[in-house]
Amino acid sequence: TIEFTGALHATVVRQVRLKNPSIKTLVYNAILVGRDADDFSLPKGNTVTIAPKKQTSINVEFTSRFLRPAEAVLLLISKSVGGIGGATLTFSLKSEVKHIEPADILNCKSPCYEL
C-alpha cells in the first residue's frame, strides 16, 4: 500500500522503485484503476522500461478533491520483449486529508435578526 497524506487540493507525489534482476530488459504498461483513479496520475507516462540488472522509479501523483479517503490500484502489466515477460505488479493507493488550508477569507456584515 502506498499512502498519500496531505492538505485538501494539494498534490502529493510518491515514488515506486522497481528492480529488474534478470538479464533482459523489462517493459511494463502502467494502469490506474478503481473508484478514484482519476485523482491519481503518472506524470512520466504509462510505459516503464527497466534495463537488465538495473532499477528505476516511477512517480505517482495524487491531487485531493474531497475530504473522504481516495482509493485506487496501480497495475503494472508486463509487455513481452524478446519472449521475456515480468510478473504483473499491483500496488494499492490510498489517501488521507490531514488538514485544510483556506482558499480565501471573506468578511461580511449583515443583521442577525430583522422584524
DOSERO-866873 format. One line per field, with one value per residue (C-alpha): chain; residue in three letters; x, y, z. Coordinates in steps of 0.001 Angstrom, whole numbers, plus 500000, padded with zeros to 6 digits. Layout:
! residues N
mol [A|...]
type [ALA|...]
u [X|...]
v [Y|...]
w [Z|...]
//
This chain:
! residues 115
mol [A|A|A|A|A|A|A|A|A|A|A|A|A|A|A|A|A|A|A|A|A|A|A|A|A|A|A|A|A|A|A|A|A|A|A|A|A|A|A|A|A|A|A|A|A|A|A|A|A|A|A|A|A|A|A|A|A|A|A|A|A|A|A|A|A|A|A|A|A|A|A|A|A|A|A|A|A|A|A|A|A|A|A|A|A|A|A|A|A|A|A|A|A|A|A|A|A|A|A|A|A|A|A|A|A|A|A|A|A|A|A|A|A|A|A]
type [THR|ILE|GLU|PHE|THR|GLY|ALA|LEU|HIS|ALA|THR|VAL|VAL|ARG|GLN|VAL|ARG|LEU|LYS|ASN|PRO|SER|ILE|LYS|THR|LEU|VAL|TYR|ASN|ALA|ILE|LEU|VAL|GLY|ARG|ASP|ALA|ASP|ASP|PHE|SER|LEU|PRO|LYS|GLY|ASN|THR|VAL|THR|ILE|ALA|PRO|LYS|LYS|GLN|THR|SER|ILE|ASN|VAL|GLU|PHE|THR|SER|ARG|PHE|LEU|ARG|PRO|ALA|GLU|ALA|VAL|LEU|LEU|LEU|ILE|SER|LYS|SER|VAL|GLY|GLY|ILE|GLY|GLY|ALA|THR|LEU|THR|PHE|SER|LEU|LYS|SER|GLU|VAL|LYS|HIS|ILE|GLU|PRO|ALA|ASP|ILE|LEU|ASN|CYS|LYS|SER|PRO|CYS|TYR|GLU|LEU]
u [500000|501240|499828|499290|498837|498462|496208|492938|493574|497330|499319|501317|503983|505215|507862|507634|511025|511156|514130|514972|517070|517027|519483|516740|515025|511561|508802|505649|502380|501059|497307|495401|492038|489428|486829|489165|491647|491037|492607|495893|498262|501546|503306|506045|503586|502218|505206|508035|511268|513766|517222|518813|520193|519050|516302|514039|511492|508093|506284|502625|500823|497624|495553|492811|489405|487327|487722|486923|489823|490535|491440|492815|495078|498268|498683|501984|501428|504499|504880|506721|510064|512048|509926|510676|507876|507894|505311|502266|502703|499851|500006|497140|496948|495219|494930|494131|493465|495217|494383|492516|494041|491506|491363|490316|488809|485692|484360|480626|478318|474674|471883|471384|467656|465132|461434]
v [500000|503451|506232|509827|512236|515988|519021|519326|520292|519721|517471|514702|512715|509248|507132|503420|501759|498804|496440|494138|491177|489473|489806|491012|494387|494527|496786|497461|499133|501111|501415|503194|501584|501971|504320|507332|506515|509936|511656|509775|510257|509065|512257|510435|508351|504839|502890|501868|500336|498719|497854|494491|494325|497936|499723|502647|504775|505892|508889|508641|511941|512454|515629|515548|516919|515590|515095|511382|508966|508131|504633|503217|500442|500805|497830|497209|494691|493301|493530|490608|491780|489052|486348|487615|488958|490040|489382|491630|494042|495523|498450|499747|503568|505267|508903|510841|514564|515749|519467|522116|525399|528203|529376|532885|534802|536839|539423|540241|542441|541586|541987|538859|539442|541614|542136]
w [500000|499063|501228|500099|503007|502630|502546|500664|496992|497399|495064|496745|494861|495834|494121|493399|492903|490532|490177|487289|488475|485059|482163|479775|479531|481124|479825|481841|480941|483958|484501|487282|488103|490804|492215|492469|489690|488080|491112|490607|487671|486202|485026|483079|481055|481192|479847|482187|480860|483221|481895|482815|486379|486989|488866|488095|489938|488740|490189|491172|491813|493788|493998|496628|495684|498591|502356|502127|501590|497949|496783|493540|492287|490235|487896|486136|483362|481632|477872|476344|474907|473139|474770|478277|480453|484054|486741|486955|489878|491906|494346|496469|496542|499480|500511|503651|504000|507173|507076|505126|504022|503453|499846|500912|503833|503235|505719|505624|507678|507968|510531|512598|513091|511404|512335]
//
